[in-house]
Amino acid sequence: MSLRHGLLGLLAGEPGSGYDLTRRFEDTLGSIWPAKHPQIYGELTRLASEGLIEAEAEGPRRRKEYRITDAGLTELRRWLTDVDVDHTMRLDPVLRSLFFWLMSPAELEQHLTEEAEFYREKAQLYRGYAEAKDRGDFGDNPQTRSLRVTVEAAIRLYDSLADWAEWAKTVPPATPK
């Protein structure tokens, strides 16, 4: 995913300022695809210069409210349907696991316990989002249904990573030669 398409998608849902989009990005995608405030503002400037978004209004302190244009919606749909999905996963915890052999058994036990707790807490956080979305009827609202599908992916991913960390604690250490 690119930041630009994430922003276009958020603006397809509803207009927003750079601040609004930063908050929405963090709330919705923060632990899956993080983006910092300066990155978002820089990308908004590029999207506006390419005609994919436009400032709908300008408020106090030059706060701009952006909305997606028809060209932006066309680009977003093109990305969704015509661009190959990047299945690359950059998971620091999995990279670190390649080097667990450099940790003492006590360090590894502590690390894996903390990882499992972290993932369980994240899964629980997303379960809270799911419960909030499931209270209403989202069957007829495609945007809410898509959000719910995304939240479920996060729940399942974090649950799987927590299970993996718990499992890794059961793997007997290698016997030094």
C-alpha positions in Angstrom: 0.0 0.0 0.0 1.1 3.5 -0.6 0.4 6.4 1.7 -1.1 8.3 -1.2 -3.8 5.6 -1.8 -4.5 5.3 1.9 -5.2 9.0 2.0 -7.3 8.9 -1.2 -9.3 6.1 0.4 -9.8 8.0 3.6 -10.9 11.1 1.6 -13.3 9.0 -0.5 -15.1 8.3 2.8 -15.3 11.9 3.8 -13.4 15.2 3.5 -10.9 16.2 6.1 -8.0 18.4 7.0 -4.4 17.2 7.3 -4.9 16.9 11.1 -8.2 14.9 10.6 -6.5 12.6 8.2 -3.5 12.1 10.5 -5.9 11.1 13.3 -8.0 8.9 11.1 -4.9 7.2 9.7 -3.6 6.6 13.2 -7.0 5.3 14.5 -7.6 3.0 11.5 -4.3 2.0 10.2 -1.7 3.1 12.8 -0.4 -0.3 13.9 -0.7 -1.8 10.4 0.6 1.1 8.2 2.0 3.9 10.3 2.4 7.4 8.8 3.7 10.5 10.5 2.2 14.0 10.3 4.9 15.5 8.0 4.5 12.5 5.6 0.8 13.0 5.4 1.1 16.8 4.8 3.7 16.3 2.1 1.6 13.7 0.3 -1.5 15.9 0.5 0.5 18.7 -1.2 1.5 16.2 -4.0 -2.0 14.9 -4.4 -3.4 18.4 -4.7 -0.8 19.4 -7.3 -1.7 16.3 -9.3 -5.4 17.2 -9.2 -6.4 14.0 -7.2 -7.6 16.1 -4.3 -8.6 19.7 -3.8 -9.0 22.0 -0.9 -12.7 22.3 -0.3 -12.4 25.1 2.3 -9.8 27.0 4.2 -10.4 27.8 7.8 -8.6 29.6 10.6 -4.8 29.4 10.6 -4.8 28.3 7.0 -6.4 24.9 7.9 -7.4 23.3 4.7 -10.3 20.8 4.3 -9.5 18.4 1.5 -11.9 16.3 -0.6 -11.1 13.7 -3.3 -11.7 14.7 -6.9 -13.2 12.5 -9.7 -9.6 12.0 -10.9 -8.6 10.9 -7.4 -11.4 8.4 -7.2 -10.5 7.0 -10.6 -6.9 6.7 -9.5 -8.0 4.9 -6.2 -10.2 2.5 -8.1 -7.3 1.8 -10.6 -5.0 1.0 -7.7 -7.6 -1.3 -6.2 -8.3 -3.2 -9.4 -5.3 -3.0 -11.7 -2.2 -2.7 -9.5 -0.7 -6.0 -8.2 -0.9 -6.3 -4.4 2.4 -6.0 -2.6 2.4 -9.0 -0.3 5.7 -8.1 1.3 5.4 -8.2 5.1 8.0 -6.4 7.1 7.6 -7.7 10.6 10.4 -6.7 13.0 9.4 -9.4 15.5 9.9 -12.1 12.9 13.2 -10.7 11.8 14.3 -10.6 15.4 13.3 -14.3 15.8 16.0 -15.3 13.4 18.5 -14.2 16.0 16.9 -15.5 19.2 19.8 -17.8 19.5 21.9 -14.8 20.6 19.7 -14.2 23.7 19.9 -16.0 27.0 17.0 -18.4 27.9 15.8 -15.9 30.5 16.0 -12.9 28.1 14.2 -14.9 25.5 11.5 -16.0 27.9 10.9 -12.4 29.0 10.9 -11.1 25.5 8.4 -13.6 24.2 6.1 -13.1 27.2 6.1 -9.3 26.5 5.5 -9.9 22.8 2.5 -12.2 23.6 1.0 -9.7 26.0 1.5 -6.9 23.5 -0.3 -8.8 20.7 -3.1 -9.9 23.0 -3.7 -6.3 24.1 -3.7 -5.1 20.4 -6.2 -7.9 19.5 -8.4 -6.8 22.3 -8.2 -3.2 21.3 -9.4 -4.2 17.8 -12.1 -6.4 19.3 -13.4 -3.2 20.9 -13.5 -1.5 17.5 -15.4 -4.5 16.1 -17.9 -4.5 18.9 -18.6 -0.8 18.3 -19.1 -1.4 14.6 -21.2 -4.5 15.1 -23.7 -2.7 17.3 -25.1 -1.0 14.2 -26.4 -2.6 10.9 -23.4 -2.4 8.7 -24.8 -4.8 6.1 -26.0 -2.0 3.9 -23.1 0.3 4.4 -20.1 -0.7 2.2 -17.7 1.7 3.9 -18.5 0.4 7.4 -18.5 -3.2 6.2 -15.0 -2.7 4.7 -13.8 -1.2 8.0 -15.2 -4.1 9.9 -13.3 -6.6 7.5 -10.1 -4.6 8.1 -10.6 -4.7 11.9 -11.2 -8.5 11.7 -7.9 -8.9 9.8 -6.1 -7.0 12.6 -7.7 -9.1 15.3 -6.7 -12.4 13.5 -3.2 -11.1 12.8 -2.5 -10.1 16.4 -4.1 -13.2 17.8 -1.8 -15.3 15.5 1.3 -13.4 16.5 0.4 -13.8 20.2 -0.1 -17.6 19.6 3.3 -17.7 17.8 5.1 -16.0 20.7 3.5 -18.4 23.2 4.5 -21.3 20.9 8.0 -20.0 20.6 8.4 -20.2 24.4 7.8 -24.0 24.2 10.5 -24.6 21.6 13.4 -26.3 23.5 16.7 -24.3 23.3 19.4 -25.8 21.0 22.1 -27.7 22.8 25.5 -26.0 22.2 28.0 -28.2 20.4 
